[in-house]
């Protein structure tokens, strides 16, 4: 899912587009983590992340419905994937989408161990989540969008993949200094993201402000 930014576009295109850090790191440190799947998974699943990511509050704010079909873009280790699966029930489905084979293997092991029937992994392309048209009620894109290089192309695909009335949920780090998250130069300003979404057929439908370091925006098709 995604082809990456700036002077490290080639390097980061080899790394999973997954949730970011619970500490501040520069590009070189992030790259080293991406090259060590076990260390990267441990970082993503560190309980300290919950303090700022507030997963329970995020899921409550989403008001998930039983039977929904959700795509977790940049699913990584499944931080949100498995929480989402518990909320949408056996008749729902969560597509855990990632470009990293190591992350997909890790997710598949957890799906087997948890005996889950409502989670499906997708080993995607950097520029395409590889999901069917008109199949998704909600895209969840947490700490991932700032990695996507050709975002106009990607948004065009998301528009086709959304069901009528569907949503794209964007959670990402504010473009300001915070004690956690990616380098400042990699972040997307909230206002820039809203303008980008509006230019590509979406409108801002809702916003939550309880996350300390991230914006939490919900978009619908115009």
SVG drawing of the C-alpha trace seen along z (x, -y; Angstrom):
<svg xmlns="http://www.w3.org/2000/svg" viewBox="-25 -24 45 45">
<polyline fill="none" stroke="black" stroke-width="0.4" points="0.0,0.0 2.1,-2.9 5.2,-4.2 7.3,-6.6 8.4,-10.1 11.3,-12.5 15.0,-11.6 14.3,-8.2 11.5,-7.2 13.3,-4.1 14.4,-3.0 11.0,-3.4 9.2,-1.8 10.8,1.5 9.4,1.0 5.9,1.7 3.4,-1.2 2.4,-0.8 1.7,-2.7 4.5,-4.9 6.6,-5.1 5.9,-5.6 9.1,-7.7 10.6,-10.3 13.0,-8.9 14.9,-10.2 14.8,-8.7 17.9,-6.5 16.5,-5.0 13.2,-4.3 14.9,-2.6 16.8,-0.4 13.6,0.6 11.9,1.4 14.8,3.8 14.2,5.8 10.6,7.1 10.7,8.5 11.9,5.1 9.4,3.2 6.5,5.4 7.6,5.0 7.7,1.2 4.2,1.2 2.8,3.3 4.5,1.6 1.8,0.9 3.2,-2.6 1.6,-3.4 -1.9,-3.1 -1.3,-6.2 -1.4,-8.5 -3.1,-6.4 -6.1,-5.8 -7.4,-2.8 -10.5,-2.3 -11.5,-6.0 -10.8,-5.8 -13.1,-2.8 -15.8,-4.3 -15.7,-7.5 -16.0,-5.5 -19.3,-4.0 -18.6,-0.8 -21.5,1.4 -21.9,5.1 -21.3,6.5 -19.2,3.7 -16.5,4.2 -13.3,2.3 -9.9,2.0 -7.0,1.3 -4.5,-0.3 -0.9,0.1 -2.2,2.8 1.3,3.7 1.2,5.9 -2.5,5.6 -2.7,3.0 -6.1,1.8 -7.0,4.8 -7.8,7.1 -9.6,4.5 -11.7,3.7 -12.5,7.4 -13.9,7.7 -16.3,4.8 -17.8,5.8 -18.6,9.4 -18.5,12.6 -20.6,11.2 -18.3,8.3 -14.8,8.3 -11.6,6.5 -9.1,6.5 -5.6,6.1 -3.7,4.5 0.1,4.2 3.0,4.3 5.4,6.1 5.4,9.9 6.8,10.2 3.9,8.3 1.4,10.4 3.0,13.6 2.8,12.2 -0.9,11.2 -1.7,14.7 -0.2,16.3 -2.3,14.2 -5.4,14.9 -4.7,18.6 -3.9,18.4 -7.0,16.3 -9.1,18.5 -10.6,15.5 -13.0,15.9 -13.5,12.2 -10.0,11.0 -8.4,11.3 -4.9,10.2 -4.0,8.5 -0.3,8.3 -0.8,5.2 1.2,3.1 2.7,-0.2 0.3,-2.1 -2.8,0.1 -4.6,1.8 -5.9,4.5 -9.5,4.5 -12.6,5.0 -14.7,2.0 -17.6,1.0 -16.6,3.4 -15.5,1.2 -17.6,-0.6 -14.7,-2.3 -11.0,-2.8 -8.9,-3.2 -5.5,-4.8 -3.6,-5.4 -0.1,-6.9 0.4,-5.8 -0.8,-8.4 2.3,-10.5 4.2,-7.5 2.1,-7.5 3.8,-9.1 1.2,-9.2 -1.7,-10.1 -4.0,-11.4 -3.8,-7.9 -4.4,-6.2 -7.4,-8.3 -8.9,-7.5 -8.7,-3.9 -10.2,-4.4 -13.2,-6.2 -13.9,-3.2 -13.5,-0.8 -15.9,-2.6 -19.5,-1.5 -22.2,-4.1 -22.0,-6.2 -18.6,-4.9 -15.8,-6.8 -12.1,-7.3 -10.7,-7.8 -7.4,-9.6 -5.4,-9.5 -1.9,-10.9 0.7,-13.0 0.3,-16.8 2.9,-18.8 4.5,-20.0 7.0,-18.9 5.7,-16.0 7.5,-13.5 6.4,-10.7 6.1,-10.1 8.0,-10.4 10.4,-13.2 8.7,-16.6 9.6,-16.8 7.6,-13.6 4.4,-14.8 1.4,-16.2 -0.2,-19.3 -3.9,-18.9 -5.0,-21.7 -3.0,-20.4 -4.6,-17.0 -8.1,-18.5 -7.4,-20.4 -5.9,-17.3 -9.0,-15.2 -11.3,-17.9 -9.4,-18.2 -9.9,-14.5 -13.6,-14.1 -14.0,-13.9 -15.4,-16.2 -14.6,-16.5 -17.6,-14.9 -16.3,-14.8 -13.3,-15.5 -12.2,-14.3 -9.8,-16.2 -9.0,-14.0 -5.7,-12.6 -2.8,-14.6 -0.4,-14.3 -2.5,-13.3 -5.4,-14.7 -8.4,-12.4 -10.5,-13.2 -13.4,-11.4 -14.1,-12.0 -17.0,-11.0 -17.4,-11.3 -18.8,-14.6"/>
</svg>
